[in-house]
């Protein structure tokens, strides 16, 4: 039994309410039994009500569907779930300002990873290899992405939604909508990571390319000057030998550059006019070319040495002529090695040895 005034539940023989002090008359066991039965019935009704409420809520969630929508409206709902924020901008906008300003970063942010990465690769190539046209490339990219991004993104979104619906065919629409929403939307972290990697790669390659360009410019400039000087002095040596010995037949020439305070050059002309290889040696000091020696006696002197009839003076001359022959052979060998390294783009030093053909010497 409960207090008639405040509703507090009373114990057996509790006539006065301990809360409000109201007199309820004598409380009997029967009163308490009836009251307990009423309370139990009330509790059962409350439990039944909550169970019905839970069942209705669960049924509402599990039976979520777009049955009341047409196919076109269903597609629109999935599209909204996939795109998420900025739906109206992308669906109805003519120009996407975010795509224009953020460029390929916005593609990555919108989970268009392949498009974004390809765009970054093209951008990196332009920055490193064609820096002079980068400003034009940037302007064109801003305009194109601003006007085209929405259309491309919608095509991509609808294609991915179609694949999701095919893959999870048979699932209820609530589950499908959750999957579509998860696969779409935006993701900031991967976009930042990919863009950071792009910046690091571009900076490294830009530095490397600029360094090689500067180095190669210096390398080719020095070699062009060296080659021009060598061929000029070789022509002078050829003119000198032809004026002095018209019968000479020069088939090849070698040039060695040695630098101290100024560049000195050693010029060697290969002569086969006497059915033997004779080398004429010239030296260039301070821009002046002077004839030094040739090797026309080397065979004769070598025979004398073999017979033991060579004099001390002749032996000294033989050694000088042999040095000329050896020097030319070394120039020839080193020139070929340098040319091969240059061809393979491995030469990092100034080229110091040159071999010229008959055509280059005589023209």
C-alpha positions as CSV (number, residue, x, y, z in Angstrom):
1,X,0.0,0.0,0.0
2,X,1.2,3.5,-0.7
3,X,0.6,6.8,1.1
4,X,-2.6,8.4,-0.1
5,X,-1.0,11.8,-0.1
6,X,2.6,11.5,-1.3
7,X,2.7,8.0,-2.7
8,X,5.4,6.5,-0.5
9,X,5.2,2.8,-0.1
10,X,4.1,1.8,3.4
11,X,5.2,-1.2,5.5
12,X,2.8,-3.4,7.5
13,X,1.2,-1.6,10.4
14,X,2.8,1.7,9.2
15,X,-0.2,4.0,9.6
16,X,1.6,7.3,9.4
17,X,3.7,8.2,6.4
18,X,7.3,8.9,7.4
19,X,7.6,11.4,4.6
20,X,4.6,13.6,4.8
21,X,3.1,12.5,8.1
22,X,-0.3,11.7,6.6
23,X,-2.5,9.2,8.4
24,X,-3.5,6.4,6.1
25,X,-5.5,4.2,8.5
26,X,-4.4,0.7,9.6
27,X,-2.2,-1.0,6.9
28,X,-2.9,-4.8,6.6
29,X,-1.2,-7.7,4.9
30,X,-4.0,-7.7,2.4
31,X,-3.4,-4.1,1.6
32,X,0.2,-4.8,1.0
33,X,-0.5,-7.8,-1.2
34,X,-2.9,-5.9,-3.4
35,X,-0.5,-3.1,-3.7
36,X,2.4,-5.4,-4.6
37,X,0.3,-7.0,-7.3
38,X,-0.6,-3.6,-8.7
39,X,3.1,-2.6,-8.7
40,X,4.1,-5.8,-10.4
41,X,1.6,-5.3,-13.1
42,X,2.8,-1.7,-13.5
43,X,6.4,-2.9,-13.8
44,X,5.4,-5.5,-16.4
45,X,3.6,-2.8,-18.4
46,X,6.7,-0.6,-18.3
47,X,9.0,-3.5,-19.4
48,X,6.6,-4.3,-22.2
49,X,6.7,-0.7,-23.3
50,X,10.5,-0.5,-23.4
51,X,10.7,-3.9,-25.3
52,X,8.3,-2.6,-27.9
53,X,10.2,0.6,-28.2
54,X,13.5,-1.3,-28.7
55,X,11.9,-3.6,-31.3
56,X,10.5,-0.6,-33.2
57,X,13.9,1.1,-33.2
58,X,15.7,-2.0,-34.3
59,X,13.1,-2.7,-37.0
60,X,13.5,0.9,-38.1
61,X,17.3,0.6,-38.5
62,X,17.3,-2.9,-40.1
63,X,14.5,-2.1,-42.5
64,X,16.2,1.1,-43.8
65,X,15.7,1.2,-47.6
66,X,15.1,3.5,-50.5
67,X,12.0,1.6,-51.6
68,X,10.0,4.8,-51.4
69,X,12.5,6.4,-53.8
70,X,12.8,5.9,-57.6
71,X,15.9,4.5,-59.1
72,X,17.1,8.0,-60.0
73,X,16.5,9.2,-56.4
74,X,18.3,6.2,-55.0
75,X,21.4,6.9,-57.2
76,X,21.3,10.5,-55.9
77,X,21.2,9.4,-52.3
78,X,24.2,7.1,-52.9
79,X,26.0,9.9,-54.7
80,X,25.4,12.2,-51.7
81,X,26.8,9.6,-49.4
82,X,29.9,9.1,-51.5
83,X,30.7,12.8,-52.1
84,X,29.8,14.0,-48.6
85,X,30.9,17.6,-48.0
86,X,30.8,20.1,-50.8
87,X,28.2,17.9,-52.6
88,X,26.4,20.9,-54.0
89,X,29.6,22.5,-55.2
90,X,30.7,19.4,-57.0
91,X,27.3,18.4,-58.3
92,X,26.0,21.8,-59.5
93,X,29.2,24.0,-59.6
94,X,30.6,25.0,-63.0
95,X,34.0,26.0,-61.6
96,X,35.6,24.3,-58.6
97,X,37.7,26.9,-56.8
98,X,39.3,24.3,-54.4
99,X,40.5,22.2,-57.3
100,X,41.9,25.3,-59.1
101,X,43.8,26.5,-56.1
102,X,44.9,23.2,-54.4
103,X,45.5,21.6,-57.8
104,X,46.6,17.9,-57.6
105,X,46.5,18.1,-53.8
106,X,42.7,18.4,-54.0
107,X,42.6,15.3,-56.2
108,X,44.5,13.4,-53.5
109,X,42.3,14.9,-50.8
110,X,39.2,13.6,-52.7
111,X,40.8,10.1,-52.8
112,X,41.5,10.3,-56.6
113,X,45.0,8.9,-55.9
114,X,45.9,7.8,-59.4
115,X,44.9,11.1,-61.0
116,X,46.7,13.1,-58.3
117,X,49.9,11.0,-58.5
118,X,50.0,11.2,-62.4
119,X,49.5,15.0,-62.2
120,X,52.3,15.4,-59.6
121,X,54.7,13.3,-61.8
122,X,54.0,15.6,-64.8
123,X,54.4,18.6,-62.6
124,X,57.7,17.4,-61.3
125,X,59.0,16.7,-64.8
126,X,58.1,20.3,-65.9
127,X,59.7,21.8,-62.8
128,X,63.0,19.9,-63.2
129,X,63.4,19.7,-67.0
130,X,61.4,22.7,-68.3
131,X,61.4,25.3,-65.5
132,X,61.0,28.2,-68.0
133,X,57.5,27.0,-69.0
134,X,56.4,26.1,-65.5
135,X,54.4,29.4,-65.0
136,X,52.4,28.7,-68.2
137,X,51.9,25.0,-67.2
138,X,50.6,26.2,-63.7
139,X,48.1,28.6,-65.2
140,X,46.8,26.1,-67.7
141,X,46.5,23.5,-65.0
142,X,44.6,25.8,-62.7
143,X,42.1,26.7,-65.5
144,X,41.6,23.1,-66.6
145,X,41.2,21.6,-63.2
146,X,38.9,24.3,-62.1
147,X,36.5,23.7,-65.0
148,X,36.9,19.9,-65.4
149,X,37.4,18.5,-62.0
150,X,33.7,18.3,-61.0
151,X,32.8,16.3,-64.2
152,X,35.8,13.9,-63.8
153,X,35.1,13.4,-60.1
154,X,31.4,12.7,-60.6
155,X,32.2,10.1,-63.3
156,X,34.7,8.5,-61.0
157,X,32.3,8.6,-58.1
158,X,29.5,7.0,-60.0
159,X,31.8,4.3,-61.4
160,X,33.0,3.4,-57.9
161,X,29.5,3.4,-56.5
162,X,28.4,1.0,-59.3
163,X,31.3,-1.3,-58.5
164,X,30.4,-1.2,-54.8
165,X,26.7,-2.1,-55.5
166,X,27.8,-5.0,-57.7
167,X,30.3,-6.3,-55.2
168,X,27.9,-6.2,-52.2
169,X,24.8,-7.2,-54.2
170,X,22.2,-8.6,-51.9
171,X,23.1,-6.3,-48.9
172,X,20.4,-4.0,-47.5
173,X,20.5,-0.4,-48.5
174,X,21.6,0.8,-45.1
175,X,24.7,-1.4,-45.3
176,X,25.4,-0.3,-48.9
177,X,25.1,3.4,-48.0
178,X,27.6,2.9,-45.1
179,X,30.1,1.3,-47.5
180,X,29.7,3.9,-50.1
181,X,30.2,6.7,-47.5
182,X,33.3,5.0,-46.2
183,X,34.8,4.5,-49.7
184,X,34.1,8.1,-50.7
185,X,34.4,11.3,-48.9
186,X,37.8,12.9,-48.2
187,X,41.1,11.8,-46.5
188,X,43.6,14.4,-45.5
189,X,46.5,12.3,-44.2
190,X,47.4,10.3,-47.3
191,X,47.2,13.5,-49.4
192,X,49.7,15.2,-47.1
193,X,52.1,12.2,-47.2
194,X,52.0,11.8,-50.9
195,X,52.5,15.6,-51.5
196,X,55.4,15.6,-49.0
197,X,57.1,12.7,-50.9
198,X,56.6,14.6,-54.1
199,X,58.2,17.8,-52.8
200,X,61.2,15.8,-51.4
201,X,61.7,14.0,-54.8
202,X,61.4,17.2,-56.8
203,X,63.9,19.1,-54.6
204,X,66.5,16.3,-54.8
205,X,66.1,16.0,-58.5
206,X,66.1,19.7,-59.0
207,X,69.3,20.1,-57.1
208,X,70.9,17.1,-58.9
209,X,69.8,18.4,-62.3
210,X,71.0,21.9,-61.7
211,X,74.3,20.7,-60.4
212,X,74.9,18.5,-63.4
213,X,73.8,21.2,-65.8
214,X,76.2,23.7,-64.3
215,X,79.0,21.1,-64.2
216,X,78.3,19.9,-67.8
217,X,78.3,23.5,-69.0
218,X,81.7,24.1,-67.4
219,X,83.0,20.8,-68.7
220,X,81.9,21.3,-72.3
221,X,83.1,24.9,-72.3
222,X,86.6,23.9,-71.1
223,X,86.8,21.0,-73.5
224,X,85.6,23.1,-76.5
225,X,88.3,25.6,-75.8
226,X,91.0,22.9,-75.3
227,X,89.9,21.1,-78.5
228,X,89.8,24.4,-80.5
229,X,93.4,25.3,-79.3
230,X,94.7,21.8,-80.0
231,X,93.3,21.7,-83.6
232,X,94.6,25.2,-84.2
233,X,98.1,24.4,-83.1
234,X,97.9,21.1,-85.0
235,X,97.1,23.0,-88.2
236,X,100.1,25.3,-87.6
237,X,102.4,22.3,-87.1
238,X,101.0,20.7,-90.3
239,X,101.6,23.9,-92.3
240,X,105.2,24.2,-90.9
241,X,106.1,20.6,-91.7
242,X,104.6,20.8,-95.3
243,X,106.6,24.0,-95.9
244,X,109.8,22.4,-94.7
245,X,109.3,18.9,-96.0
246,X,106.6,18.9,-98.8
247,X,106.8,15.1,-99.3
248,X,105.4,14.4,-95.8
249,X,102.1,12.5,-95.7
250,X,100.4,13.1,-92.3
251,X,97.7,10.6,-91.5
252,X,97.0,11.4,-87.9
253,X,97.9,13.8,-85.1
254,X,97.8,13.8,-81.3
255,X,97.6,16.7,-78.8
256,X,98.4,16.7,-75.1
257,X,97.5,19.6,-72.8
258,X,99.6,20.2,-69.7
259,X,98.6,23.2,-67.5
260,X,100.8,25.0,-65.0
261,X,100.4,28.8,-64.9
262,X,99.4,28.7,-68.6
263,X,98.4,26.0,-70.9
264,X,101.2,24.2,-72.7
265,X,100.6,21.8,-75.6
266,X,102.5,18.9,-77.1
267,X,101.7,18.2,-80.8
268,X,102.6,15.0,-82.6
269,X,102.1,14.4,-86.3
270,X,102.2,10.9,-87.7
271,X,104.0,10.7,-91.0
272,X,104.0,7.6,-93.3
273,X,105.8,9.2,-96.3
274,X,108.8,6.8,-96.1
275,X,106.8,3.7,-95.6
276,X,107.4,3.8,-91.9
277,X,105.8,5.6,-89.0
278,X,107.7,8.8,-88.3
279,X,106.4,11.1,-85.5
280,X,107.1,14.9,-85.7
281,X,107.1,16.5,-82.2
282,X,106.2,20.1,-81.6
283,X,105.9,22.0,-78.4
284,X,103.7,25.1,-77.6
285,X,104.8,27.6,-74.9
286,X,102.9,30.8,-74.3
287,X,101.2,30.5,-77.6
288,X,104.3,29.9,-79.7
289,X,104.8,26.6,-81.5
290,X,108.3,25.3,-82.0
291,X,109.5,22.1,-83.7
292,X,111.4,19.8,-81.4
293,X,112.3,16.5,-83.0
294,X,111.2,13.6,-85.1
295,X,111.7,9.8,-85.0
296,X,113.1,9.2,-88.5
297,X,116.3,7.6,-87.0
298,X,114.8,5.4,-84.4
299,X,115.1,2.2,-86.5
300,X,118.6,2.9,-87.6
301,X,119.8,3.7,-84.1
302,X,118.0,0.7,-82.7
303,X,119.9,-1.5,-85.2
304,X,123.2,0.0,-84.1
305,X,122.3,-0.6,-80.5
306,X,121.5,-4.2,-81.3
307,X,124.9,-4.6,-83.0
308,X,126.7,-2.8,-80.2
309,X,128.1,-0.1,-82.4
310,X,126.0,2.8,-81.0
311,X,127.8,5.7,-79.5
312,X,126.8,7.3,-76.2
313,X,125.5,10.4,-78.0
314,X,123.5,8.2,-80.4
315,X,122.1,6.2,-77.5
316,X,120.8,9.4,-75.9
317,X,119.2,10.4,-79.2
318,X,117.6,6.9,-79.5
319,X,116.1,7.3,-76.0
320,X,114.6,10.7,-76.9
321,X,113.0,9.3,-80.1
322,X,111.6,6.3,-78.2
323,X,110.1,8.7,-75.7
324,X,108.3,10.5,-78.6
325,X,106.9,7.2,-79.9
326,X,105.8,6.2,-76.3
327,X,104.3,9.6,-75.7
328,X,102.2,9.4,-78.8
329,X,101.0,5.9,-77.9
330,X,100.0,7.2,-74.5
331,X,98.1,10.1,-75.9
332,X,96.3,7.8,-78.3
333,X,95.3,5.5,-75.5
334,X,94.2,8.2,-73.1
335,X,92.3,10.1,-75.7
336,X,90.2,6.9,-76.6
337,X,89.5,6.3,-72.9
338,X,88.4,9.9,-72.3
339,X,86.1,9.8,-75.4
340,X,84.5,6.6,-74.1
341,X,83.9,8.1,-70.7
342,X,82.4,11.2,-72.2
343,X,80.1,9.0,-74.4
344,X,79.0,7.1,-71.3
345,X,78.6,10.5,-69.4
346,X,81.0,9.3,-66.7
347,X,83.8,11.8,-67.4
348,X,84.0,14.4,-64.6
349,X,87.5,15.8,-65.4
350,X,88.8,18.1,-68.0
351,X,89.7,16.4,-71.2
352,X,93.5,16.6,-71.9
353,X,94.2,14.2,-74.7
354,X,93.0,14.5,-78.4
355,X,93.5,12.5,-81.5
356,X,92.8,14.0,-84.9
357,X,92.2,12.2,-88.1
358,X,93.9,13.0,-91.5
359,X,90.8,14.9,-92.6
360,X,90.8,17.1,-89.4
361,X,94.5,17.8,-89.7
362,X,94.7,18.7,-93.4
363,X,91.4,20.5,-94.0
